[in-house]
Amino acid sequence: MKHTSVGIIEHNPKLANPGITIISPLHGKKTYLIGMKGEVLHQWSHPNKPGNYAYLLPNGNLLWSGETKAGPKPGGGKGGLLREYDWDGNVLWEYQDDGQHHDFQRLKNGNTIYIGWEQMPPEAQARMIGAEAGSEDPDGLTWSDYLREVSPSGETVWEWHAYSDMDIEDFPLHIMSTRKEFLHCNACKELPNGDIMLSFRKNSMIAVVDKKTKKITKKWQNDEWGQQHDCQLLENGNILFFANGIHVSGGIYSSKVIEFDWDTGNEVWSYSGSPPWTMFSPNISGAQRQGNGNTLICEGLNGRILEVSTDGEIVWDFVSPWFIKTSLGPNNGVFRAYRYEVDSPEIAGRVDLIQ
């Protein structure tokens, strides 16, 4: 069922993975760390609303993106300002690129990589296949994704451009997408070998870019995922992501978290609501595998974060109480949420967890 209250809805202490959950309300100007009872244990304040989310680095610092007014905005997910805060809220590092959107990550080498928007050249735009004809932006433009890696000093050390490094004709857009973007990347994750895994919404595809050659070496694509968000490589070698479930066959609006085999692409585990339409977010959202095998799920549009066991039992359920006034009414949306165990490097010794 859809919830009519906020805060903690369900908590099974025996089965839930204890820890501290990080939440950045999508339209607010704060980032919160909450305990298992929903209590706020720590928070950071920001100058503007997030360019989607924030997460903790192993040293306990916060890496955050904020939305700037300048720059393109062909779709949701705009950022523009990257900041690293210490535990007390002091800004230790800052970098601005008004084209930045959706995701960013601190790499093992200490650099930071992020996704950005850039105008697609007309000759590349003409090679696009699929989507609704005439659905470019009002100026007839299409925006394309790029990746940029910057050093701590802000120097660009590596770039990747979708329109020039991908074979455009091999990646048609879904017929119910628009041509405002090619391909609306919403996640970038560094793999152990240094390659980058990406999630593309406009054609329901997860792909791996070789860091040295800039070529796509692996891809999985399935329209039934419904223009997914998030992707992560699990310790068992599989991939976990949030299948949003829009523009799919069957006519039932529902979302699903899927784990699939890296080599075959075959689904090996999944979770959906019971009945299915009780978990649905057509955009944003994500998932994180927990140390005890459970899965933390961010049902983003509804501001809901739930933890489920391997057999699908809900063992922790929280609805964000932070509603922010928007042009469409009060909104408690959350792009992503993560949980950190009490003894993790990100948390250890910094806050007290109330059991």
N, C-alpha and C positions, 0 to 999 in steps of 0.2 A: 504494500500500500504506500501511497505518497504520504509523507509526514506532515502533520499540522502543528508541530512544535519544533523548537530549536534546541541546540545543545546536545547533551548525551541522550540518545534514544535507547541504546542497547549497550551493555558492557558485561561480558562474561570473563571475569578475572582469571579463571582457570585455563581458558583457551586463547584469550587475546595475547598478542605479543606486547609486553609492556615497554613503554618508551615515551618519547616526546615528539609531537607532531607539529610541523611547521605549516602555517597558513598565511597567505597574503591575499586578503579579499580583493577581488579583481577591480573594484572601483573605489577602494579605500586608499589610505596613505600610511598604513601600518603593516608590519609583519609580526605575527604572533607565534610563540611557542606555547602549546597547550599540553597539559597532562592527560592521563587516561580518564579523568573525570570531567574534562573540558575546561579545567581551570587554567587561566593565563599565568604562565610561569616567567615569561620574559617577552619583551617586545622592542621593536625598532620603529622609528618614525621616518617618513620620507617626504621629499618636497612635492611629489606628484604621485599620481596613481601608478601602479606597477605596469611595466611592459610585460605583463603576465604573471611573474612569480619571483621567488627568491629561494635560495637553498644555502645550507651551511657547508663551508669548506672544512677539511679535516682539522684545521687549526682553530675552529670555533668562530671564524669570521663569517660574515654574511655576504653572499654575492647576489646582487639584485639588479633588475632592469626597470627603468622608469620610462613612461611615455612622454615624449617631447612633442611640442606643437608643430614644429617644422618637419618636412620630409613627406614622402609618399604614404598613402594609407588606402591601398586598393581593397583591403579586406581587414578583418579583425586581427589582433595580435601585435599592433604597433608598439615598439619600444623606443629606443633612441639614446638612452643614457644608461651606461653600465657603471655600477659602483660596488666597491668592496668596503664593508663597515667592520670595525672591530666590535667586540661584545658590548661595548658601552655606547655604540652609535657614532663613533668618530669615523669620518671618511678617510680611508687609507689609500684608495686608488679610484680613479675615475676616468672614463673614456666615453666620448660622445660620437655617435654616427646616427644621424636622424633617419637613416634607412633601415636601421636594425629592427628586427621583428621576431617575435615568438621566443626563440631559444638561444641559449648561450651556455658555455661550459668552460671551466678552468681545466686546462690540459695538464698532463703529467709533467710536461716540461716547464710549467709555470706560466705559459702564455694563455690567452683567452681566445676562444673561437666563438663566432656567432653567425646567425643568419641575417641577411639583409635583402632589401628590395632594390632593383635597378630597372630602368626602362629597357625594354627589349627592342633591339634594332629592328626596323621595318622588314629587312630581308629575313631575319630569324622569325619574326612574328608571322610572316606569310607561310612559313613551313609548319605551323602548328596544325594539329589534326584534332577534331572533336569539339565538344562543347557547343553552346548555343551560338549560332551565327549572329554577328552584329552585337555581341555582348561585351565588347571591349569597354574600357572606362569612357566617360563622357567626351574625352578628347581623342578617342579612337586608339588609345594606347594599351599595351599589355605590359605588365610588370613581371620581372623574372627574379629568381632567387640567386643570391651569391653567398658564399661562405668567406669569412675573413678571419685570419688568425693574427692577433696583435701581441706584441711583447709587453712586459710591464711598463715600458717607457712609451707605449703607444705606437711603436713602429709596426707597419704591416710586414709580416714575414711569409705569408702564404695566402693565396686566394683561389677560389674555385667559382666558376660562373656557369649556371645551368644552361643558358642559351648557347654557349660556345663549347662547353665541355661535355654536353650530352648530345646524342643523336636525336634531335627534336622529333623526327617522324616516328621514332620507335616508342614514343611515350604519349599516345593520344589522351586527351582529357575526357572525362566522363561526359556523356551526352547531356546530362543535366547540370553540368558545371557552367561557369561563365568563362569568357576569354580575357577577363581582367588580369589574370595571373597565369603564369607557367612556372611552377606547378603548385605553389602554395606549400612550401616546406614548413613544418611545424615542430620538428625535433631534430637535434644534432647531438650525437653521442660518440665519444671517442672509444674505440675498441682497444683491446690489449695490445694489438700490433700497431696501433697508431692510426689505422684507417678510421673513417668517419661513417657512422650509420645515420641515415636520414629517413624521415617520414614525410611523404608527399600526399597531401589531402586530395588534390584535384583528380588523381587517378588511383587512389587507394593503393599506394605502393610504398614499401619499405625497401631501401636500397643501401648498398655499401659503396663508398667512393674510396678508391685507392689513393692514399695521400701522395704517393710519388708520381703516379701516372695521371691522376685526376680522372681516371676512367671508372665507370661503374662495373664492379667485378661480381656483384651478386645482387639479385633483386627478387622480391616476392610481391605479387600483385593479385588482388582479389576484390572485385566490385562488391562482394557480399560483406566486406568489412565496413562499408558505408563511410568512407573518408575518415580514416582513423587518426588518432592522435597518440603521441608518446611512443617510445620504443626503447627497450633496454635489453642488453645481453645478460642472461642469468648465469649463475655459477655453473649450472648444469649444461651450458652451451646453447640453450634454447632462447627464443625471443619472446618477450612479453609486451603487450600493447593494449590500448583501449580502442575497440571497434565501435565508432559512434553510431552506425546503423542507419544512415540516411541514404535515400535513393537506392534502396535494396528491394529485392523481390519479396512478395508476401504481404506487403501493406501493413505490417505490424511495427509500430515505432518502438524500438527497444535497442539498447546497447549491450555490449558484451566485452568482457576482458578475455583475451585469447593468449595462450602460450603455444608456440609452434616450433617444430623441429628445424634447426638451422639448415640442415642439409636438404631435407625433403620439402619443407614448407607445410608439412602435415600438422594439423591441430592435435595437440596432446593433452591439453587441459583448457577449460573455459569456465566462465561464470557469467550468468545473466540473472535478471530478477525472476522472482516467482510470484505471480505470473510475469512473463518477460517485460511487459510495459512498465513495471514498477521500478525499473532502472533504465533511464533514458536521458542522454545528454547529446543533442545533435552536434555540438561543437565542444571545444576545449577538452578537459578531462585527462586522466592518466591512471597508471597503476604502478605499484612497487611491491616486489616480493620481499617478504619478511624473513628474518633469520630462522623462525620456527616453521617455515613453510607456508604460513598464511599469506594472503595478498591484500595489501592496502589499496583501495580503489577511490579515486576522486571522480564522483559524478558531478562534473563541474558546473553545469548550468543551474543545478538545484542547490549548489553549495553543500553538497553532501559528501562525507568521507566515511567509508565503511571498510571494515576488515572482515574477510571471509576465510574460513578454513579450507583445506584442500577438498573437502566434500561439500563445500558450498554453504556451510552454516555461517550466518552473520554473528560474529562474536564481539563486534564493536561498531557502533553506528552513531555518527555525529552530524548534525546539521548546523552550518555556520549561523551564528546569531548576528553577524555583522552585515546588516542591510544598509546599502548606500543608495541615496536618491539618484536616479538617472532619468533621462528623457522618456524612458519607457516604464518608469516606476521604480519601486525599491528593488534592489538587486543584491543578492548574497553570493554571486558566482565566485568560483575558485578555479583557477587554471590548472594547477597541480598542487599536490600535497605530498610530503615525505615524512616518514617516521624514523627517528634515530633512537637506538637503544641507549639505555642510561649509561653504560660503560663505553660507548662509542667515542672515538677521538673528538667528534664534533660537540659532544655534550659532557663527557666525563668531568666531574668536579665543578661544573659551572652552575647547575641548578639542582634543586632537590625535587625528586619525583614523589608525589603523594600517592600512595597505593590505595 
